[in-house]
Amino acid sequence: MDAFYASVEQRDHPELRGQPVIVGAPPTQRGVVCAASYEARKFGVRSALPSATAGRLCPKGIFVRPRIDHYREESRQIMAIVARTGAIVEPMSIDEAYLDLSVSCQAESADDSLRAAIPLARQLKQAIRAERQLSATIGIAANKLLAKIASDHQKPDGLTLITEAEKVEFLRPLPVRTLFGVGRVTEQILHGAGLATIGHLQDYPGDLRALAGSFGPKLKQFALGNDDRALEIGDDIKSISGEETFLEDTEDRKILRRCLKEQAADITARLKHRKLGAHTVQVKVRYSDFTTLTRQLSVEEPLTEAAEVYRLACFLLGREKLVNRPLRLLGLGVSHLREPTTRQLPLL
């Protein structure tokens, strides 16, 4: 879906259409951005930014309080439309899913099979537009890696096909960060070796394990557009969390901040190991009398960095005034996990 939270607000409130909509707390209050319309993204506004920063970047931005339950219900109705295609579906988040249409799109060659999916993709886009008044962008390819890249290629309201015959050339000019599994640290290492584009990876004569460790051979295959990951339709990991019970109840901010930083670092390391990002951050506190409270916050774009998770955790503790007496336990968790979103790609 295209700028899902913000697009729902623009649909429900016609006066917001074409305006820079920022879903989150107003800039005059402590808060963060949950989502931004494409009009606001032009100013550099993105999920997890402090609302005050978003207000400075986009002075004419219109701030709208998030309605998470409303977005989830909207997602349920959209996924019901998706299910009507008869595809095998792997939901990735509230606004994204993989569809396996191979049974419906059989042809003599692999690329003819992919082309046979184009009418179905158009019908799906039209159904979502007609029934929900929202736009979706669809990518068609022979594997998850390429389908994801294609779905990011012509947003909003796009439809992109990457054929097997054209995939290597299609990938060549794109930045290395486009590839699944390449995060900020790996990107910096590759850039340091003079490998800025996927084409550089395709042409690299050496062993990429020297730069990317055990991920090196897989990285080379991804650069060539090859990906053998199957759709995951069974039980999978839903959340990652950690908590600490203190030897003595404490409200010392230094201790609590250090605890949260360690938990955020551990959680994001586990996210990166699984090549996932998180949409929801949750904090948990337990007081001396064993009263236990949890509070959470959801953003539209997946979080992958420890600093982002830590900052949102601190924001939740402060907003909800949870450290109003000594804590027996402090916990931090993330959920609604999915592959991190690649950066918006330019039209080739």
Secondary structure, DSSP 4 states (H G I P E B T S, - for coil): --SHHHHHHHHH-GGGTTS-EEEES-TTSS-BEEEE-HHHHTTT--TT-BHHHHHHH-TT-EEE---HHHHHHHHHHHHHHHHTT--EEEEEETTEEEEE-TTT---SSHHHHHHHHHHHHHHHHHHHHHHH-----EEE-SSHHHHHHHHTTT-SS-EEE--TTTHHHHHTTSBGGGSTT--HHHHHHHHHTT--BHHHHHH--S-THHHHGGGHHHHHHHHTT---PPP--S----EEEEEEEEEEEE--HHHHHHHHHHHHHHHHHHHHHTT-EEEEEEEEEEETT--EEEEEEEEEEEE--HHHHHHHHHHHHHHTT--SS-EEEEEEEEEEEEPPPPPPPPP-
